[in-house]
Each structure stands twice: as structure tokens, then as C-alpha cells.
Amino acid sequence: MADITTDVLIVGTGPAGSATAALLSTYGVANMAINRYRWLANSPRAHITNQRTMEVLRDLGHEVEDEAYLFATGKELMGNNVFCESLAGEELGRMQSWGNSPASQAAHLVASPTAMNDLPQTFMEPLLFKTACSRGTQARMSSEYLSHVQDADGVTTTVLDRLTGREFTVRSKYLVGADGGNSLVAEHAQIPLEGQMGVGGSINLLCKMDLTKYVAHRPSVLYWVLQPGSNVGGIGMGVVRMVRPWNEWLIIWGYDINGPRPELTDEEAKGIIRNLVGDPDIAIEMTGISYWTVNNVHATRMHNGRVFIMGDAAHRHPPSNGLGSNTSIQDAHNLAWKLAHVIKGAAGPGLLESFTAERAPIAKQIVTRANQSIGEFGPIFEALGLLGSVDPVKMQENMDKRCDAGDAAEQQRAALRAAIAFKKYEFDCHGVELNQRYASGAVVTDGQEPPVPNEDMELHYQPTTWPGARLPHCWLFDAAGGKHSTLDLCGKGVFTLFTGIGGEAWEQAAARVGADLGVTIKVHVIGPRMPVQDHLGDWSRIRETRDSGAILVRPDQHVAWRHDSLPADPAAELRRVLTSILAV
Ligand SMILES: Cc1cc2nc3c(=O)[nH]c(=O)nc-3n(C[C@H](O)[C@H](O)[C@H](O)COP(=O)(O)OP(=O)(O)OC[C@H]3O[C@@H](n4cnc5c(N)ncnc54)[C@H](O)[C@@H]3O)c2cc1C
């Protein structure tokens, strides 16, 4: 007999674990979250928060989304990605990033009701954790996962209470390993991992200093400092990252992973920081030094029986593209509704197989993208002539040559411009953020093909209602004039069916099939004199079905299935699709 019983035990209260707990509690599923430490994130590691993650927060409730914006640095202060010799020194170039170029701003506005922002992990984690606890999660800090055993009916996990030194057991129907990049749960569950850990060494130097005079005229999250010596290990150059504008900073510096790990003193750290800033007299208050490695690893399965892994446990990669905590929170959004439906008896365990089918390819994609982005700094080094030599004097001379007259210097300038512009694949990569599409048993395409992309799918979001894609956003209106995103009309743990005039029969069909299967299916009939109206015509343009057709959306806002027009027996069609998706 276990000491504690719950439906889902979550190991870890980072972005992945806290988001899972918050979503499960919102869906009314009993869950418990443990963290081996006494507290949440104590350093602001993840920060870039993309639109899809903000949509997950919005799905948790407007109050959660609003609080995120309250503590975040807005997009408008994120947008100049500066490359320089030092902050006080010469600027080598910059690119407009994170949805701030005029074209990208428009694309972001069209794509989502939410905005990208910079929310340090020290704010995101407490927000998700608080949401979880206030909605029912039982949280235990200073409680360390030690091992688990699963059988046909559940999982028994042994946990160490670090305050008393005593062990206790938790019996749950499912176990979620959201225990980060050194996941013990993944190891014990024998989750297969591909790739290599420790391909580079990086040091985080957290400090307070007022850099207003060097940065306020070119506000940005990231300032890349190319100095001879800064390209050792890590991510290849010195990074000055804004934590709070403009007096709290995180400096990232590399070390050679093949040598011993340096143990920097505060004074040595200040020396590195002053060089990167280019101001030998700047006042610095050190607040932390930590070390991390650049990893290139992804899980090829994300569950084994009743044990699931997510977040950094499943995808371990450098911070490039800012995808870590975003993908972790999005993993949670994918799994939570499935667990809820299975635990409540509305779905069979087969539905849970789709977690691996849908999220493992995303894990691979983002790990590959983040590591590729590091490599894509290479052309900048090359254009500046920093690759052929380790002699600082020679390197400086090569950099200076770009200011000369003549063909060679003109080519060097062109190469540098092109290399910096190419970094949009790291700093303005909207497609990677929003184009996640699923192929699994929890999606029914009925043989329909995805639309042919007309732009680079990594850079640009391509809206579609093709089953598996995230439901495209546009604004719709209620009779009182209230404005709602399509995403506001779905999600929240239930299925939603969108139809139009002539499709009213879908309402009865959804009510009947929903009652039979024990699932809620909300229906919106959209059109003139209907409760929801498409005054702008955008919905009709993007829905890719006729008025009487149907778009069935899953609780995680991804399209489950669509049908072009009203069939002879809509209830039979819905039953066919839902029994297949729910594996019942
Ligand atoms: C410098 C830096 C910058 C970054 N920038 C970004 C960014 O801009 N955007 C972005 O999205 N991501 C970024 N990341 C990555 C991001 O921090 C991680 O991807 C994210 O924290 C992963 O969340 P997680 O919940 O999976 O794991 P973690 O945040 O690592 O949380 C793991 C949790 O598990 C707990 N735990 C571990 N082992 C046990 C155990 N045995 N028992 C109990 N509890 C346990 C831990 O205490 C913790 O609560 C950055 C990372 C770094 C280092």
C-alpha cells in the first residue's frame, strides 16, 4: 500500500512539469508535482516566450496570460539583434528579430491573438506553478524522485523526503518525467535517446549593472560580442543577454569542453564582463555563476507504458531560437488533455500512443534547429576573417579590412550583411514556432494532403486547417460586438466543432455523439444572424471548407478532422472519427 495515491505524479516543477500540473488541474484531474529543491527556478534561464506558448497560457485563462504580460519585457524592447566588438565599441551589424521587422510584425499580428515577449524563467515558473496549486495540484518541494516500478494498473514511485531523509511511495495511474536534461525518469524508463551530450561548454554570469547608455538606443534581448578569444567552446562568442531592461544581465561565455571546467571567481567574471561591455570602469554586482553544456540529444520515444517524459528530458539542446521552455510547455499542452480523457474514461489508452507520434518528431526538429543555428554563426566569423587565425592582432586586422575601399572589402561587407541577415533562422523563425503539425492516431486526414507551402516553412507560418495543424487564428464577433479569436472559441480541455450556415445539423450530431462517448463537443455555427459572426470574412478565407462543412478541433487547439460540406449522416461521420481518435 503506497503512502500517497494520485492520478498523475509529475516529477519536476520546471516549465514542463508546472504546465502539466496547471493543465491537469484545470481539467479536473488529480495530480501531484514534486521537486527535489525547496524552490522554483533560481536563475532566469529561459526567457524568449513565443506566440504558441502565450496561446497555451491564454488557454489556461486570460488571467494567466495577462499576468505573463505584466511581468514580461514587451516585444518592442527585444528587436535589435546587435553584433559588435563590444557594447561600447564598434557595431558590426544588426538584424531586426523576434517579430520586429515591419513584415514580421504584420505576420505575427495576423497569426495569433498573442504577442511574443521576454519572460524570464524566474517569472514563468512561479506563474505556472501558482496556477497549478491554486487549481488543485498537490505540490511537494524538497522531494526527490528515486525510482519507479510500473505494472498493468499503475506506477509506484519511490521519493526521498529531503527534509526528514525518509523515503515514501506514491501510487499513480501515470508518471510524467519533467525532470530536465539529466532526467532519471527517462533513464529508468529506458527511453531511447539519440545524439550527443556535452558538445560545448558555456558559463552563465548573472549580474546587475546599468547598461542604459550602451543599449537603450538599440533595445534588444541579445547583444553578440565578437572579440578575439570569445569563440572558445559554448555558443561561439560572448553574449550579453538582457534579463530586465537595462540593469540586470546574463553574460554567456564559452569554455573548452575538452579541458577542465574553469571555476571562475567573481573578479575573473567581472573581467570578462568588462571586456564584453568595453568599459573597464563599469560597476558590476555579481549575482551568480553557473555552468552548462551545449547538448544535441532527442528522445525517439517519449513514453514507455504508463511513464511519459517531456521538456528537456526529451529534447536537450542549446538556447538558440529560444525553443526550450516553449517546447516544454507545448509538450504539456499535447499530453494533458489526452491523460485527462483516458483517466476520465472517455478515451482508451491507445490515445496516449499519439504523444510519442506527435511530439518526438518536434523534439528532433527543434534539437536539430537549435544546433544548426549555432553552426550558422560560422559565416559571420568567416566574413570577418576570424576563422583562419588565433592571433588576436591578425584577427583584428582582418575585421578592420571591411572598412577599406576596393572590391575585396566590398565583397567582405556584402558577405557580412548576408551572414547577419541569414540569422533570421535563429532570431525570427516564425514557422518553426507555429507550423507544428501532427500525424498520428489522434488525427484523421481521410487521405487529404497538406497544402503545398508557398514560403519557407521554417521562417514563415502557413495557416491551414489540414488535420494535424494548429487551428489558424482570426477574429470573430459575437452579437454584442465582442471580439474572439478562433483559438478562444476552442481548447479549454474539450473538443470544438466549427461550422457555418447549412451546417446546423452538426449541432445535433455533436450532442448525440458526445453524449454517447462521454465527451464534450462544443459547436459554433458561424455566419450572419448566428451567435458568432465573421464580419471581416477572414474565417471564410482561411477555413478551407464550405459553409456547411465541419472543422473538429482537439482540446489542444490542433485540428482533429475536417469535412468539406454536410454529409448525409453527420452523426455517423463524427462517431467514426471520434472513436478512432479516442481509441474506444
Ligand atoms: C542560458 C540558457 C538560456 C535559455 N534560454 C531559453 C529561451 O530563451 N527560451 C526557451 O524556451 N528556453 C531557454 N532555455 C532552456 C530552458 O531553460 C529549458 O529548456 C527549460 O527549463 C526546460 O524545462 P523543463 O521543465 O523541461 O526542465 P527544467 O526547467 O530543467 O526543470 C526540471 C525540474 O525537475 C526537477 N528535478 C530534476 N530531477 C529531479 C528529481 N530526481 N526529483 C525531483 N525533481 C527533480 C528540477 O528541480 C526542476 O524542477 C535556456 C537555457 C539556458 C541554459
The ligand as an SDF file (V2000), in Angstrom:
LIG
                    3D

 53 58  0  0  0  0  0  0  0  0999 V2000
   21.3220   30.1320  -20.7750 C   0  0  0  0  0  0  0  0  0  0  0  0
   20.0330   29.4890  -21.1420 C   0  0  0  0  0  0  0  0  0  0  0  0
   19.1270   30.2340  -21.8560 C   0  0  0  0  0  0  0  0  0  0  0  0
   17.9400   29.6480  -22.2250 C   0  0  0  0  0  0  0  0  0  0  0  0
   17.0980   30.4060  -22.9550 N   0  0  0  0  0  0  0  0  0  0  0  0
   15.9090   29.8680  -23.3340 C   0  0  0  0  0  0  0  0  0  0  0  0
   14.9440   30.6610  -24.0510 C   0  0  0  0  0  0  0  0  0  0  0  0
   15.1650   31.8200  -24.3910 O   0  0  0  0  0  0  0  0  0  0  0  0
   13.7470   30.1290  -24.3620 N   0  0  0  0  0  0  0  0  0  0  0  0
   13.4640   28.8420  -24.0350 C   0  0  0  0  0  0  0  0  0  0  0  0
   12.3540   28.4060  -24.3570 O   0  0  0  0  0  0  0  0  0  0  0  0
   14.3540   28.0580  -23.3540 N   0  0  0  0  0  0  0  0  0  0  0  0
   15.5770   28.5300  -22.9850 C   0  0  0  0  0  0  0  0  0  0  0  0
   16.4490   27.7550  -22.2660 N   0  0  0  0  0  0  0  0  0  0  0  0
   16.1180   26.3710  -21.9550 C   0  0  0  0  0  0  0  0  0  0  0  0
   15.1920   26.2090  -20.7790 C   0  0  0  0  0  0  0  0  0  0  0  0
   15.7300   26.7130  -19.5900 O   0  0  0  0  0  0  0  0  0  0  0  0
   14.8410   24.7580  -20.6220 C   0  0  0  0  0  0  0  0  0  0  0  0
   14.5270   24.2280  -21.8860 O   0  0  0  0  0  0  0  0  0  0  0  0
   13.6470   24.5680  -19.6990 C   0  0  0  0  0  0  0  0  0  0  0  0
   13.9580   24.9570  -18.3910 O   0  0  0  0  0  0  0  0  0  0  0  0
   13.2160   23.1130  -19.6940 C   0  0  0  0  0  0  0  0  0  0  0  0
   12.1300   22.9600  -18.8300 O   0  0  0  0  0  0  0  0  0  0  0  0
   11.8680   21.5890  -18.1110 P   0  0  0  0  0  0  0  0  0  0  0  0
   10.6800   21.8190  -17.2560 O   0  0  0  0  0  0  0  0  0  0  0  0
   11.8340   20.5040  -19.1030 O   0  0  0  0  0  0  0  0  0  0  0  0
   13.1740   21.3050  -17.2380 O   0  0  0  0  0  0  0  0  0  0  0  0
   13.8310   22.1240  -16.0620 P   0  0  0  0  0  0  0  0  0  0  0  0
   13.4890   23.5590  -16.1390 O   0  0  0  0  0  0  0  0  0  0  0  0
   15.2600   21.7390  -16.0590 O   0  0  0  0  0  0  0  0  0  0  0  0
   13.1200   21.5640  -14.7730 O   0  0  0  0  0  0  0  0  0  0  0  0
   13.4170   20.2820  -14.2570 C   0  0  0  0  0  0  0  0  0  0  0  0
   12.6930   20.1330  -12.9240 C   0  0  0  0  0  0  0  0  0  0  0  0
   12.8720   18.8060  -12.4590 O   0  0  0  0  0  0  0  0  0  0  0  0
   13.3190   18.8480  -11.1160 C   0  0  0  0  0  0  0  0  0  0  0  0
   14.0660   17.6020  -10.8820 N   0  0  0  0  0  0  0  0  0  0  0  0
   15.1410   17.1390  -11.5560 C   0  0  0  0  0  0  0  0  0  0  0  0
   15.4900   15.9250  -11.0710 N   0  0  0  0  0  0  0  0  0  0  0  0
   14.6070   15.6340  -10.0810 C   0  0  0  0  0  0  0  0  0  0  0  0
   14.4430   14.5330   -9.2090 C   0  0  0  0  0  0  0  0  0  0  0  0
   15.2410   13.4470   -9.2430 N   0  0  0  0  0  0  0  0  0  0  0  0
   13.4400   14.5620   -8.2970 N   0  0  0  0  0  0  0  0  0  0  0  0
   12.6050   15.6210   -8.2300 C   0  0  0  0  0  0  0  0  0  0  0  0
   12.7130   16.7030   -9.0320 N   0  0  0  0  0  0  0  0  0  0  0  0
   13.7030   16.6990   -9.9580 C   0  0  0  0  0  0  0  0  0  0  0  0
   14.1170   20.1260  -11.0330 C   0  0  0  0  0  0  0  0  0  0  0  0
   14.3000   20.5330   -9.7090 O   0  0  0  0  0  0  0  0  0  0  0  0
   13.2070   21.0500  -11.8410 C   0  0  0  0  0  0  0  0  0  0  0  0
   12.1100   21.4760  -11.0550 O   0  0  0  0  0  0  0  0  0  0  0  0
   17.6470   28.2950  -21.8700 C   0  0  0  0  0  0  0  0  0  0  0  0
   18.5560   27.5560  -21.1330 C   0  0  0  0  0  0  0  0  0  0  0  0
   19.7450   28.1310  -20.7940 C   0  0  0  0  0  0  0  0  0  0  0  0
   20.7420   27.3160  -20.0080 C   0  0  0  0  0  0  0  0  0  0  0  0
  1  2  1  0
  2  3  1  0
  2 52  2  0
  3  4  2  0
  4  5  1  0
  4 50  1  0
  5  6  2  0
  6  7  1  0
  6 13  1  0
  7  8  2  0
  7  9  1  0
  9 10  1  0
 10 11  2  0
 10 12  1  0
 12 13  2  0
 13 14  1  0
 14 15  1  0
 14 50  1  0
 15 16  1  0
 16 17  1  0
 16 18  1  0
 18 19  1  0
 18 20  1  0
 20 21  1  0
 20 22  1  0
 22 23  1  0
 23 24  1  0
 24 25  2  0
 24 26  1  0
 24 27  1  0
 27 28  1  0
 28 29  2  0
 28 30  1  0
 28 31  1  0
 31 32  1  0
 32 33  1  0
 33 34  1  0
 33 48  1  0
 34 35  1  0
 35 36  1  0
 35 46  1  0
 36 37  1  0
 36 45  1  0
 37 38  2  0
 38 39  1  0
 39 40  1  0
 39 45  2  0
 40 41  1  0
 40 42  2  0
 42 43  1  0
 43 44  2  0
 44 45  1  0
 46 47  1  0
 46 48  1  0
 48 49  1  0
 50 51  2  0
 51 52  1  0
 52 53  1  0
M  END
$$$$
